Amino acid sequence: MLFIVSLLAASGSRVASAQTAASAQTQDAFFNDDTLQEVRLVLSSRDWQALKANFDQNTYYAADLTWNGVTVRNVGIRSRGNATRNGVKPGLRVDINRYVSNQEFLGLKAVILDNMYSDSSLVRESVTMNDRTFVGRVFGAQEAQVESGGYLFEYQYLYPYHFEYLGPDLEAYAALFKPETRETDSIVNIYGPLEAMIRTINEAPDDQFADAVSKHIDMPLLMKYLAVETFMVEWDGLVGFVSMNNFYLYRSRQTGRAQLIPKDKDASLAFTDIPIMFRLDTNVLIQRAMDVPEFRQIYLDTLSQCVNLAQEPGADDARGWLEREIDRQTSQITTAVGEDPAFPYSFDEFLSVVESLLEFARARPPFVSCEATERAEVFDTDTDCAIVTADATATGRIFALGTSRRKR
């Protein structure tokens, strides 16, 4: 979802509340991607300068949030992000109830305003993640599988890790998986099942692996998750260029089974010619799963589904769905990008990377389709598939991550 965030650094009193408008607004309207939303934050100029100067800290500052006539007073905002933290265009976490207990905004307790600092197109994540776009179209509605009271973890990248077993000491897993729910439970209740899951991933005999690991993980959902990341060339995901990264793990209290939830997909839509088996042998769980015919077939079937969805023509537009969606989202923000004084790239760089994403949408589906047909062995990345474009280079790797020179 794409938003304009306007910041008014005020030296006097803050704006008056407009909570009476809240009844006319909904979360669906707030997250509606048919229009570019504007969120306005009002805080003291001294606090705003302090937040930017200390962007590497998690200090909260009081502000008023206004969207579409709805104002919520005294929310807490702080800098957020990892590699994208900066004092020029800070990413922000907005905690609605930081200073006012039980306060909500459209039923929300917190909102993340991502600065998309590493993505000069600004749309890689919204094209990939939105429940109306690629992830949502592949997975479909999941309402029947939603429950309350489970264990949600945010994976923390500390060092290259690929689901290796770290031994029985639960603290080793606590360092990597940060609990977002049920934080006050005992360490045994929080991390005991996680340790058992990772031990099973590593130690279950080959002939028992499928049944054993399925007691801990929803494997069909995992293979779909992997296929979407592969098709969209998520360069910093489950089998990323350094290690696994950028996901939540949710463990159901009812079934005890876990599933992954994607996050931070601003490194997707990267290189068009990445093979569909690339780096799958670097992750213990994925390597073993791909040796199970049933799981491997789900992966391949989902890749085919991705190809079909990406190439699906419109009623009055012969272009594939993925190309149309990238065009729709980037066209929606072009004027705002040109007017943004804090945009960390040049406008020409924005236009250039948009063209590369459109070419990705045209070239990736036939390449993946060819790969699925031409593959020889499970982890064989040597096929005769090639990318043919007007701008193709010798390596075919013409679709960079959008990290070209930032404006000085």
C-alpha positions in Angstrom: 0.0 0.0 0.0 1.4 3.4 -0.9 1.0 6.5 1.2 2.1 10.2 1.1 3.3 11.1 4.6 3.1 14.9 5.3 5.0 16.1 8.4 4.1 19.4 9.9 6.7 20.5 12.5 4.7 22.9 14.7 5.9 25.3 17.3 2.5 26.1 18.7 -0.5 24.0 19.7 -1.4 20.9 17.7 -4.5 20.5 15.5 -7.9 19.8 17.0 -9.3 16.4 17.1 -11.7 15.2 14.4 -12.7 11.8 15.8 -16.3 12.4 14.8 -15.2 11.5 11.2 -14.0 8.1 12.3 -17.4 6.5 12.0 -17.3 7.2 8.2 -13.9 5.6 7.7 -12.7 2.1 7.8 -9.5 0.1 7.6 -10.5 -1.0 4.1 -10.6 2.7 3.0 -7.3 3.4 4.7 -5.6 0.5 2.9 -7.4 1.0 -0.4 -4.7 1.1 -3.1 -7.0 2.6 -5.8 -5.9 6.0 -4.6 -2.7 7.4 -3.1 -3.4 8.0 0.6 -2.1 10.9 2.6 -1.2 10.6 6.2 -0.4 13.8 8.1 1.7 13.8 11.3 2.0 16.9 13.4 4.7 17.2 16.1 7.0 19.8 17.5 9.9 20.9 15.2 12.3 20.2 18.0 11.1 16.6 18.3 11.2 16.1 14.5 14.8 17.3 14.4 15.7 15.0 17.3 14.1 12.0 15.6 16.1 12.6 12.4 19.4 13.3 14.3 18.9 10.1 16.4 17.4 7.9 13.7 19.4 4.9 15.0 17.5 5.0 18.3 14.0 3.9 19.2 13.0 7.0 21.1 9.3 7.9 20.9 7.9 11.3 20.2 4.3 12.6 20.6 2.4 13.5 17.5 -1.1 13.9 16.1 -2.1 11.7 13.2 -4.6 12.8 10.6 -6.0 10.9 7.6 -9.0 11.7 5.5 -10.6 13.9 8.2 -9.8 11.6 11.1 -7.4 12.9 13.7 -6.0 10.8 16.6 -4.1 12.9 19.2 -1.0 11.9 21.1 0.2 8.9 19.2 3.8 7.9 19.6 6.2 7.8 16.6 9.7 6.5 16.3 12.4 5.7 13.7 12.3 2.1 12.4 14.0 -0.2 10.0 17.4 -1.9 9.8 19.6 -1.0 6.8 17.1 1.6 5.6 17.2 3.7 8.8 18.3 7.2 7.9 17.9 10.9 9.0 16.8 12.1 5.6 13.6 10.1 5.0 13.0 8.2 8.2 10.8 5.1 8.2 8.3 5.4 11.1 6.5 3.2 13.5 3.3 4.8 14.8 2.0 3.4 18.1 -1.6 4.7 18.5 -1.8 3.8 22.2 1.7 4.7 23.2 0.5 7.6 25.4 -3.2 7.0 25.6 -4.2 3.5 26.9 -6.5 1.5 24.6 -6.6 4.3 22.0 -7.1 3.0 18.4 -7.1 4.3 14.9 -9.8 2.6 12.8 -9.3 -0.4 15.1 -5.5 -0.4 14.6 -3.1 -0.2 17.5 -0.1 0.5 15.4 0.9 1.5 11.8 4.2 1.1 10.0 5.1 3.8 7.5 7.8 2.3 5.4 10.2 4.7 3.7 11.1 2.2 0.9 14.6 3.8 1.1 16.3 0.9 -0.8 13.7 0.7 -3.6 13.8 3.5 -6.2 10.6 2.3 -7.7 8.7 2.4 -4.4 6.4 -0.5 -5.6 8.3 -3.8 -5.3 6.8 -4.6 -2.0 3.2 -3.3 -2.7 3.1 -5.3 -6.0 4.3 -8.4 -4.3 2.7 -8.3 -0.9 -0.7 -6.6 -1.2 -3.6 -9.1 -0.6 -5.1 -7.8 -3.9 -1.8 -8.4 -5.8 0.6 -11.3 -6.1 0.7 -12.9 -2.7 -3.0 -12.6 -2.2 -3.8 -14.0 -5.7 -1.7 -17.0 -5.3 -2.6 -17.9 -1.7 -6.3 -16.8 -1.9 -8.4 -16.0 1.2 -7.0 -17.5 4.4 -9.8 -16.4 6.8 -10.7 -20.0 7.7 -7.1 -20.5 9.0 -7.0 -17.4 11.1 -7.0 -17.8 14.9 -6.3 -15.7 17.9 -3.9 -16.5 20.7 -1.1 -18.2 18.7 2.6 -17.5 18.8 4.0 -15.0 16.4 7.7 -14.5 15.9 9.7 -12.0 13.9 12.8 -13.6 12.5 15.9 -11.6 13.4 18.9 -11.7 11.0 22.0 -11.8 13.2 24.3 -14.1 11.1 23.9 -16.5 8.2 21.4 -19.1 9.4 19.5 -21.7 7.4 17.4 -23.7 9.9 20.4 -25.6 11.3 19.9 -27.3 14.7 21.5 -25.2 17.4 21.2 -27.7 20.2 18.8 -27.9 23.2 19.6 -24.5 24.7 16.4 -22.4 24.0 18.3 -19.1 24.3 19.9 -19.9 21.0 16.5 -19.7 19.3 15.3 -16.8 21.4 18.1 -14.7 19.8 16.8 -15.4 16.3 13.0 -15.5 16.8 11.6 -12.4 18.6 8.1 -13.1 20.1 5.5 -10.6 19.0 2.7 -12.2 21.0 2.5 -14.1 24.3 5.8 -12.6 25.3 5.1 -13.3 29.0 4.8 -17.1 28.6 7.6 -19.2 29.9 10.6 -19.7 27.7 9.7 -23.4 27.5 6.2 -22.7 26.1 7.5 -20.1 23.7 10.6 -21.8 22.3 10.3 -25.5 23.2 8.1 -26.3 20.2 10.4 -24.2 18.0 13.5 -26.2 19.1 11.6 -29.4 18.5 10.6 -28.3 15.0 14.2 -27.4 14.0 15.5 -30.6 15.5 13.0 -32.5 13.4 14.0 -30.6 10.3 17.6 -31.7 10.8 17.4 -35.1 12.4 14.3 -36.9 11.0 15.3 -39.9 8.8 14.7 -39.4 5.1 11.9 -41.9 4.9 10.1 -40.3 7.8 10.9 -36.6 7.1 7.6 -35.7 5.3 5.4 -37.0 8.0 7.6 -35.8 10.9 8.1 -32.2 9.6 4.4 -31.9 8.7 3.5 -32.2 12.4 5.4 -28.9 12.9 5.0 -27.0 9.7 2.2 -26.5 7.2 4.3 -27.8 4.3 1.9 -27.0 1.4 1.8 -23.4 2.5 5.6 -23.3 2.9 6.1 -24.6 -0.7 3.7 -22.0 -2.0 5.5 -19.3 -0.1 8.8 -20.4 -1.5 7.4 -20.5 -5.1 6.1 -17.0 -4.9 9.5 -15.7 -3.6 11.2 -17.6 -6.4 9.0 -16.3 -9.1 9.2 -12.7 -7.9 13.0 -13.1 -7.3 13.0 -12.1 -3.7 16.7 -11.4 -3.2 16.5 -11.1 0.6 14.0 -13.8 1.6 13.9 -17.4 2.7 16.8 -18.5 0.5 18.3 -15.0 0.2 21.7 -13.9 -1.1 23.2 -14.1 2.3 20.9 -16.2 4.4 17.2 -16.5 5.1 15.5 -13.2 6.1 12.4 -11.2 6.2 9.6 -13.3 7.5 7.4 -13.9 10.5 6.7 -17.4 11.8 3.3 -18.1 13.3 2.6 -21.2 15.4 -1.0 -22.2 15.9 -2.1 -23.0 19.4 -4.8 -25.2 18.0 -2.7 -27.4 15.7 0.9 -26.7 16.9 1.9 -26.2 13.2 3.8 -23.2 12.0 3.6 -21.2 8.8 5.6 -18.3 7.4 4.3 -14.8 6.8 6.2 -12.6 4.4 7.6 -9.1 5.3 9.7 -6.4 3.7 9.7 -7.5 0.0 11.4 -4.4 -1.3 14.2 -6.5 -2.8 11.8 -8.5 -5.0 11.5 -8.3 -8.8 15.3 -8.4 -9.0 17.0 -10.4 -11.7 14.8 -11.9 -14.5 17.1 -14.9 -15.2 17.5 -16.4 -11.8 16.9 -20.2 -12.1 14.0 -21.7 -10.2 16.3 -24.0 -8.2 18.8 -21.3 -7.4 20.1 -21.5 -3.7 17.4 -24.0 -2.7 20.2 -26.3 -1.5 21.5 -23.7 0.9 18.6 -24.1 3.4 18.3 -27.3 5.4 14.5 -27.2 5.4 14.1 -26.4 1.7 16.7 -28.8 0.6 15.1 -31.7 2.4 11.6 -30.6 1.3 12.6 -30.6 -2.3 13.6 -34.2 -2.0 10.0 -35.1 -1.2 8.1 -35.6 -4.5 4.8 -34.3 -3.1 6.4 -31.1 -1.7 8.4 -30.5 -4.9 5.3 -30.9 -7.0 3.5 -28.2 -5.0 6.4 -25.9 -5.6 6.4 -26.5 -9.3 2.6 -26.3 -9.6 2.6 -22.9 -7.7 5.3 -21.6 -10.0 3.0 -22.5 -13.0 0.2 -20.7 -11.2 2.4 -17.6 -10.8 3.3 -17.7 -14.6 -0.4 -17.9 -15.5 -1.4 -15.1 -13.2 1.4 -12.9 -14.3 0.5 -13.4 -18.0 -3.3 -13.1 -17.5 -4.6 -10.5 -19.9 -7.1 -7.9 -19.0 -10.6 -7.6 -20.5 -9.5 -4.7 -22.7 -5.7 -4.9 -22.3 -3.6 -7.7 -23.8 -0.7 -7.1 -21.4 -0.3 -9.6 -18.6 -1.6 -8.8 -15.1 1.8 -8.3 -13.5 2.8 -5.7 -16.2 -0.5 -3.9 -15.8 -0.3 -3.9 -12.0 3.2 -2.4 -12.0 2.1 0.2 -14.5 -1.0 1.0 -12.5 0.9 1.5 -9.2 3.8 3.4 -10.7 1.6 5.7 -12.7 -0.4 6.5 -9.5 2.7 7.8 -7.7 4.7 9.4 -10.5 3.6 13.0 -9.8 4.2 12.6 -6.0 7.7 11.2 -6.6 8.6 14.1 -8.8 7.4 16.5 -6.1 9.0 14.7 -3.1 12.0 16.8 -1.8 13.3 13.9 0.3 13.2 11.2 -2.5 16.7 9.7 -2.3 17.0 9.1 -6.0 16.7 11.2 -9.1 13.4 11.3 -11.0 15.2 9.9 -14.1 16.4 6.9 -11.9 12.8 6.3 -10.9 11.6 6.3 -14.5 14.4 4.0 -15.5 13.8 1.4 -12.8 10.0 1.5 -13.6 10.9 0.4 -17.1 13.1 -2.4 -15.8 10.2 -3.7 -13.7 7.9 -3.6 -16.6 10.4 -5.6 -18.6 10.7 -8.1 -15.7 6.9 -8.6 -15.9 7.2 -9.4 -19.6 10.3 -11.6 -19.4 10.1 -13.5 -16.1 7.0 -15.6 -16.8 8.3 -17.3 -20.0 11.7 -17.8 -18.4 10.2 -19.5 -15.4 7.9 -21.6 -17.6 11.0 -22.7 -19.7 12.9 -23.5 -16.5 10.2 -25.7 -15.2 10.1 -27.6 -18.5 13.9 -27.8 -19.0 15.0 -28.7 -15.5 17.1 -31.9 -15.2 17.9 -32.5 -11.5 16.4 -31.1 -8.4 19.1 -28.6 -7.8 20.5 -28.3 -11.4 20.5 -24.7 -12.4 22.0 -25.4 -15.9 19.2 -25.1 -18.5 19.0 -23.7 -22.0 16.5 -21.0 -21.0 17.5 -17.4 -21.8 16.2 -14.0 -21.6 15.8 -12.1 -24.8 15.2 -8.4 -24.5 16.2 -5.3 -26.5 18.6 -4.4 -23.6 19.9 -7.9 -22.8 23.6 -8.0 -21.8 25.9 -11.0 -21.9 24.8 -12.1 -18.5 21.2 -11.1 -18.8 21.3 -9.5 -15.4 20.0 -6.1 -16.4 17.4 -5.7 -13.7 19.2 -4.3 -10.7 17.7 -3.9 -7.2 17.1 -0.1 -7.7 20.2 0.7 -5.6 21.8 3.0 -8.2 23.4 6.3 -7.0 21.3 8.2 -4.5 21.1 11.9 -4.7 23.9 13.6 -2.7 
